[in-house]
Amino acid sequence: MTIGQRIRQARLNRRLSLAWVAKRAGVDRRHLSEIERDKCSRIAGPGLLIVYAVAEAIGVPIHEVVPPIRYGCLGWFVVQR
């Protein structure tokens, strides 16, 4: 599951509108829609600060929307709050 899919699922599970979450997170509604649909125009995808703000607006911990990332010999890297 992508970050966008995780954000959308968390938002829908809590029955929150896209517009409400975007406003509370300080993100343009269209940009949040692009993130959820994995259509983010930025090369690297949504920034971590935006993802954090959206997770906070939805009311979920960041680790629920950002999966563990594997970095070769460094082992597993998990974003923690």
Secondary structure, 3 states (H helix, E strand, C coil): CCHHHHHHHHHHHCCCCHHHHHHHHCCCHHHHHHHHCCCCCCCCCCCHHHHHHHHHHHCCCHHHCCCCEECHHHCEECCCC
